[in-house]
Amino acid sequence: MAQASRPVEIFPQVRGAPACLVHAGRGPDDDLAAIPGCVREKIFGNTTGNTMTMLESGGCASCGRAVAGADQKFCPACGQPTPAHRIDWHFLGHEFEHSVLHMDRGIFYSLKELMLRPGHLMRNYLEGRRANQVKPLLLLMISAAAVLLLGKFLLGGDIMGSSIQAGIPQAGGNEGVDPALLTSTFTAVKDWFNAHLTAYTLLCLPLEAAAFWLAFRGRGLNYPEWLVISSFLTVQAFVFMAIAVLVQRWLPNAQAWTMPFVVFYTVFSLFQLFRNHSPWTTTLRALAGLGIFVLAQGLLTGAAVFFVLWMSGGN
């Protein structure tokens, strides 16, 4: 009586491995990451420390999922670009070119759109068309860092000096005000704002979003969406501040002109964002939101001034 033939085992050393091992390498849906490390090492060899990080096996360098072919630019499981290139000078130059210099995506693209078509950029971001845009919080941090660096190298770190200094003569005209005390107070406040400009801006961001959320009730936008809009508006303010710092040497009162431009661009941006609504209503609501924000910001600034004076008196 003939014995039944036994099935041929291609990999007898991995008997008992997961079922996905049987189908490994047969299609784009293979999950190589599910294979135990010791088993995968027996089949593919030890890839630890390999600079190519599984490129030879056609897998994603991040999660190990098999990649369909050269036409597949991103891993369908984790979004990792495929293939993963080694970091060298060519790679760094390519990343800088595509992330910064390109005008159809990246930092310059977002800044260009934010200054020329701000309402359209905000609407696209809110509606999910974000592929070519820099995240607003990252853009906010970059613009804030640019203002701080420009202020440090061009103004010696005294970014708020001209705008605050302009208020000293007017306040000093009041009777009963000690000029020396007034000057020392303004100097302490100025130094605090120069040192904490970014933190103060981030602290004001929720107040600005809340102010516009109240002013535009009924327009279908929630508070987190207004946080995004306010981030873009704050980036605009930083752009104008950076320009003012650059021309401060030739226009000593350049910082004083920042606020009118910020107000105009805020209204202009919201006008574009709500293009399907009444322009007059949008303008009035934008000004109302700015008024609420300025009031809340004034209270916060007063608290900051009180804190600075209290700390100065304690020292």
Secondary structure, DSSP 4 states (H G I P E B T S, - for coil): -PPPPPPPPS-GGGTT--GGGTTTTSSTT-BGGGS-HHHHHHHH---TT-TTTTTTTTB-TTT-BBP--TT--B-TTT--BSSPPP-SHHHHHHHHIIIII-SSSSHHHHHHHHHHSHHHHHHHHHTT--TTS--HHHHHHHHHHHHHHHHHHHHTT-SSHHHHHTHHHHHHTSTT--HHHHHHHHHHHHHHHHHSHHHHHHHHHHHHHHHHHHHTTTSS--HHHHHHHHHHHHHHHHHHHHHHHHHTTT-TTGGGGHHHHHHHHHHHHHHHHTTTS-HHHHHHHHHHHHHHHHHHHHHHHHHHHHHHHHHHHH-
